[in-house]
Amino acid sequence: MKMSYQELKNKPKTLQSLTGLNPQEFQTLLDKFAQAWTAYVEETFQRATRQRAYGAGRKAELEQLEDKLLFILVYFRLYPTQEIQGFLFGIGQAQAHEWVHRLTRVLNQALGYDQQLPEREPAKLEAVLTTCPSLEFIIDGTERPINRPQDKADRKTYYSGKKKAHTLKNNVITQRGGKVLFLSDTYEGKKHDKKIADEEAYQFPQASTLWQDTGFQGYAPEGVKIEQPKKKPRKADLTQAEKDENQTIAKIRVEVEHQIGGIKRSQIVVQKFRNRVDHYADDVMEIACGLHNFRLSHRPRKAVQPQKVV
């Protein structure tokens, strides 16, 4: 029996395990997904030059819209091989490959309709951050593994000394107590977090506060108050006051680690990335951030008051 939404809609725990969304969230996203699918069909299959009407020909493997959304959410949540993904939904590997890339585009559009995608243009960052009620932000870098490149030069470029593996890297900027607001471009693992920030030239609202770790040592945008742990001096120790301050900063910065953990509920950005289609590695990270933001927006949670620095 192939997997279908009809089979899973009355099994909320199983549905959430497979997709990362509970039934109510699934239905909410389905509304936006339907709009995105309609736009995709109009753009792709209803061109004036198209000779065959949409719906003609053989029956689609994923006929129901609910199954289309289920298909792509399962792929992002579990990241099975396309052979297994096809088996789960009763189609072959080649068809699974086509549906993965087709529905990735539609899912991205759906999250865009719901305004859950992070900003990607550094030039627009300041305008996005200015709308936040609290001008306190956290920046951090995150890495995800890839298969060992065959090319020798690529092996050196994508090798991360920190992770001791070949990786891809992004910077994320979050609002304290809020969502992922910005996602950088995707870079090779060798590139340093601070260098990405310098090259993308982020601009922050005046008088805002930026919390960062020692990976951004020396990064200080104009007009921004920087909160960063003090590094241990060579051949010396931190004072007790400095240790206490570092601990206070760490308690606040841990929020971004929770956000990154939410992003990485999508196993497609946790397991070794296997897809080789151009730009797909960047697309999936954007969608993983969007799915995390979507859950934060639509799932009731206890109000957490941001900690204050004493």
C-alpha positions as CSV (number, residue, x, y, z in Angstrom):
1,M,0.0,0.0,0.0
2,K,1.4,3.4,-0.9
3,M,1.5,6.3,1.5
4,S,-1.4,8.8,1.2
5,Y,-2.9,11.6,3.2
6,Q,-6.2,9.8,3.3
7,E,-4.6,7.0,5.3
8,L,-2.7,9.4,7.7
9,K,-5.2,12.2,8.4
10,N,-6.6,10.3,11.4
11,K,-3.2,9.4,12.7
12,P,-1.9,12.8,14.0
13,K,1.2,11.5,15.7
14,T,2.3,9.5,12.6
15,L,1.5,12.5,10.4
16,Q,3.6,14.8,12.5
17,S,6.5,12.3,12.7
18,L,6.5,12.0,8.9
19,T,6.1,15.7,8.0
20,G,7.0,17.8,11.1
21,L,3.5,19.3,11.0
22,N,0.4,18.4,13.0
23,P,-2.9,18.0,11.2
24,Q,-4.1,21.6,11.7
25,E,-0.8,23.0,10.5
26,F,-0.9,20.6,7.5
27,Q,-4.3,21.9,6.5
28,T,-3.2,25.6,7.0
29,L,-0.2,25.0,4.8
30,L,-2.3,23.1,2.3
31,D,-4.3,26.2,1.6
32,K,-1.2,28.2,0.6
33,F,0.1,25.1,-1.2
34,A,-3.0,25.0,-3.3
35,Q,-2.5,28.6,-4.4
36,A,1.1,27.9,-5.3
37,W,0.2,24.8,-7.2
38,T,-2.4,26.7,-9.2
39,A,0.2,29.4,-10.1
40,Y,2.7,26.7,-11.1
41,V,0.1,25.0,-13.3
42,E,-0.9,28.2,-15.0
43,E,2.7,29.2,-15.6
44,T,3.9,25.7,-16.7
45,F,1.0,23.9,-18.3
46,Q,-1.4,26.6,-19.5
47,R,0.9,28.5,-21.9
48,A,-0.7,29.8,-25.1
49,T,1.8,27.8,-27.1
50,R,1.1,24.5,-25.3
51,Q,-0.4,22.0,-27.7
52,R,-1.9,19.6,-25.2
53,A,-4.4,20.6,-22.5
54,Y,-3.4,20.3,-18.9
55,G,-4.7,16.9,-17.5
56,A,-4.5,15.1,-20.8
57,G,-2.2,12.1,-21.2
58,R,-1.5,9.5,-18.5
59,K,-2.9,9.9,-15.0
60,A,-0.6,11.7,-12.6
61,E,1.2,9.6,-10.0
62,L,0.4,12.0,-7.2
63,E,-3.2,13.0,-8.2
64,Q,-4.5,14.5,-5.0
65,L,-3.1,17.9,-3.8
66,E,-2.9,16.6,-0.2
67,D,-0.6,13.8,-1.4
68,K,1.6,16.2,-3.3
69,L,2.2,18.2,-0.1
70,L,2.6,15.0,1.9
71,F,5.2,13.8,-0.6
72,I,7.5,16.9,-0.4
73,L,7.1,17.3,3.4
74,V,8.1,13.7,4.0
75,Y,11.1,14.2,1.7
76,F,12.3,17.3,3.6
77,R,11.5,15.8,7.0
78,L,13.2,12.3,6.5
79,Y,15.4,12.8,3.4
80,P,15.2,9.2,2.1
81,T,16.9,8.3,-1.1
82,Q,14.7,9.0,-4.1
83,E,14.4,5.2,-4.7
84,I,12.8,4.8,-1.2
85,Q,10.8,8.0,-1.6
86,G,9.3,6.6,-4.8
87,F,8.6,3.2,-3.2
88,L,6.7,4.9,-0.3
89,F,4.4,6.7,-2.8
90,G,4.1,4.0,-5.4
91,I,6.2,5.5,-8.1
92,G,9.6,4.9,-9.6
93,Q,12.9,6.7,-8.8
94,A,12.8,8.8,-12.0
95,Q,9.3,10.0,-11.3
96,A,10.3,10.7,-7.6
97,H,13.2,12.8,-8.9
98,E,10.8,14.9,-11.1
99,W,8.3,15.4,-8.3
100,V,10.9,16.3,-5.7
101,H,12.2,19.2,-7.8
102,R,8.7,20.2,-9.0
103,L,7.2,20.3,-5.6
104,T,10.2,21.9,-3.9
105,R,9.4,25.0,-6.0
106,V,5.8,24.9,-5.1
107,L,6.5,24.5,-1.4
108,N,8.8,27.4,-1.5
109,Q,6.1,29.5,-3.1
110,A,3.5,28.4,-0.5
111,L,5.8,29.4,2.4
112,G,6.3,32.7,0.6
113,Y,2.6,33.3,0.3
114,D,2.4,32.7,4.1
115,Q,5.3,35.2,4.6
116,Q,7.5,32.6,6.4
117,L,10.6,32.7,4.2
118,P,13.7,34.6,5.6
119,E,15.0,37.6,3.7
120,R,17.8,36.7,1.3
121,E,19.0,40.1,0.0
122,P,21.5,41.8,2.3
123,A,20.5,45.2,0.8
124,K,17.0,44.7,2.2
125,L,18.1,43.4,5.7
126,E,18.0,46.7,7.5
127,A,14.5,47.5,6.3
128,V,13.3,44.0,7.5
129,L,15.0,44.4,10.9
130,T,13.6,47.9,11.5
131,T,10.1,46.5,11.6
132,C,10.9,44.3,14.6
133,P,9.5,45.6,17.9
134,S,12.7,44.8,19.7
135,L,15.9,45.8,18.1
136,E,17.8,42.8,19.5
137,F,19.2,40.3,17.1
138,I,21.4,37.2,17.2
139,I,23.7,36.1,14.4
140,D,25.3,32.7,14.0
141,G,26.7,30.4,11.4
142,T,25.5,26.9,10.7
143,E,27.1,24.1,8.6
144,R,25.7,20.9,7.0
145,P,27.6,18.0,5.6
146,I,28.0,17.1,1.9
147,N,29.5,14.1,0.2
148,R,33.3,14.3,-0.4
149,P,33.8,16.2,-3.6
150,Q,35.6,14.2,-6.4
151,D,37.6,17.2,-7.5
152,K,40.8,17.8,-5.5
153,A,40.4,21.6,-5.5
154,D,36.7,21.3,-4.3
155,R,37.8,19.0,-1.5
156,K,40.0,21.7,-0.2
157,T,37.4,24.5,-0.7
158,Y,34.6,22.6,1.0
159,Y,36.6,21.2,3.9
160,S,35.6,22.7,7.2
161,G,38.4,22.6,9.8
162,K,35.9,23.1,12.5
163,K,33.7,20.2,11.6
164,K,36.5,18.0,10.1
165,A,34.3,17.3,7.2
166,H,33.2,18.7,3.8
167,T,30.3,21.1,4.4
168,L,28.1,24.0,3.2
169,K,27.7,27.1,5.3
170,N,25.1,29.8,5.9
171,N,24.7,32.7,8.4
172,V,21.4,33.2,10.0
173,I,20.1,36.2,11.8
174,T,17.2,35.9,14.2
175,Q,15.2,38.2,16.4
176,R,15.4,37.5,20.1
177,G,12.3,35.4,20.9
178,G,11.3,35.5,17.3
179,K,11.8,33.8,13.9
180,V,14.7,33.4,11.5
181,L,14.7,36.8,9.8
182,F,17.6,36.5,7.4
183,L,19.5,33.6,5.7
184,S,22.8,34.3,3.9
185,D,23.7,32.8,0.6
186,T,25.2,29.3,0.7
187,Y,29.0,29.1,0.9
188,E,31.7,26.4,0.9
189,G,32.6,25.1,4.3
190,K,36.1,26.7,4.3
191,K,34.7,30.2,4.4
192,H,34.6,31.9,7.9
193,D,31.4,33.1,9.4
194,K,32.8,36.6,9.8
195,K,34.0,36.7,6.2
196,I,30.5,35.9,5.0
197,A,29.1,38.8,7.1
198,D,31.8,41.1,5.8
199,E,31.3,40.2,2.2
200,E,27.5,40.5,2.4
201,A,27.8,43.8,4.2
202,Y,24.9,43.5,6.6
203,Q,23.3,46.8,7.8
204,F,21.5,46.9,11.1
205,P,19.1,49.6,12.4
206,Q,20.8,52.3,14.5
207,A,21.0,51.6,18.2
208,S,20.2,47.9,17.8
209,T,22.0,45.2,19.8
210,L,23.7,42.2,18.1
211,W,24.5,39.1,20.0
212,Q,27.3,37.0,18.5
213,D,29.8,34.3,19.3
214,T,33.6,34.4,19.1
215,G,33.4,33.2,15.5
216,F,32.5,36.9,14.6
217,Q,35.5,38.3,16.5
218,G,36.1,41.8,15.3
219,Y,32.7,42.1,13.5
220,A,31.2,45.4,14.6
221,P,28.7,47.1,12.2
222,E,28.4,50.8,12.7
223,G,25.9,52.1,15.2
224,V,25.3,48.6,16.7
225,K,26.0,47.5,20.2
226,I,27.9,44.2,20.2
227,E,27.4,41.6,22.9
228,Q,30.0,38.9,22.6
229,P,31.8,36.5,25.0
230,K,35.3,37.5,26.0
231,K,38.0,35.1,24.7
232,K,40.4,33.6,27.1
233,P,43.8,35.4,26.8
234,R,46.8,33.4,25.9
235,K,48.7,32.2,28.9
236,A,46.1,33.8,31.2
237,D,42.7,33.1,32.7
238,L,39.5,35.1,32.6
239,T,38.5,36.8,35.8
240,Q,35.4,35.6,37.6
241,A,33.5,38.7,36.5
242,E,34.4,38.0,32.9
243,K,33.3,34.3,33.3
244,D,30.0,35.5,34.8
245,E,29.4,37.9,31.9
246,N,30.2,35.2,29.4
247,Q,27.7,32.9,31.1
248,T,25.0,35.6,30.9
249,I,25.7,36.2,27.2
250,A,25.6,32.4,26.6
251,K,22.2,32.1,28.2
252,I,20.9,34.6,25.7
253,R,22.8,33.4,22.6
254,V,21.4,29.8,23.2
255,E,18.2,31.1,21.6
256,V,19.8,31.0,18.1
257,E,20.9,27.4,18.8
258,H,17.3,26.5,19.4
259,Q,16.3,28.2,16.2
260,I,19.0,26.3,14.2
261,G,17.7,23.1,15.9
262,G,14.2,23.9,14.7
263,I,15.6,24.4,11.1
264,K,17.3,21.1,11.3
265,R,14.2,19.2,12.1
266,S,14.2,18.9,8.3
267,Q,16.7,16.1,7.9
268,I,17.5,17.3,4.4
269,V,19.8,19.9,6.0
270,V,21.2,17.4,8.6
271,Q,22.2,14.3,6.6
272,K,24.9,14.4,4.0
273,F,23.5,16.3,1.1
274,R,23.2,14.1,-2.0
275,N,21.4,16.2,-4.6
276,R,23.4,17.7,-7.4
277,V,21.0,20.0,-9.2
278,D,22.3,23.5,-9.3
279,H,21.2,25.8,-6.5
280,Y,19.1,23.1,-4.8
281,A,21.4,23.1,-1.8
282,D,20.5,26.7,-1.2
283,D,16.8,26.2,-1.9
284,V,16.4,23.5,0.7
285,M,18.0,25.6,3.4
286,E,15.6,28.5,2.7
287,I,12.6,26.1,2.8
288,A,13.9,24.5,6.0
289,C,14.0,28.0,7.6
290,G,10.5,28.7,6.2
291,L,9.1,25.5,7.7
292,H,10.6,26.3,11.1
293,N,9.1,29.8,10.9
294,F,5.8,28.4,9.9
295,R,5.7,26.1,12.9
296,L,6.6,29.0,15.2
297,S,3.7,31.1,13.7
298,H,1.0,28.5,13.8
299,R,1.8,26.3,16.8
300,P,0.6,27.6,20.2
301,R,3.5,27.9,22.6
302,K,4.2,29.3,26.0
303,A,5.2,32.9,26.0
304,V,8.9,33.3,26.9
305,Q,10.2,36.6,28.1
306,P,13.6,37.4,26.8
307,Q,16.3,37.5,29.5
308,K,17.6,40.8,30.6
309,V,21.3,41.5,31.0
310,V,22.0,42.7,34.5
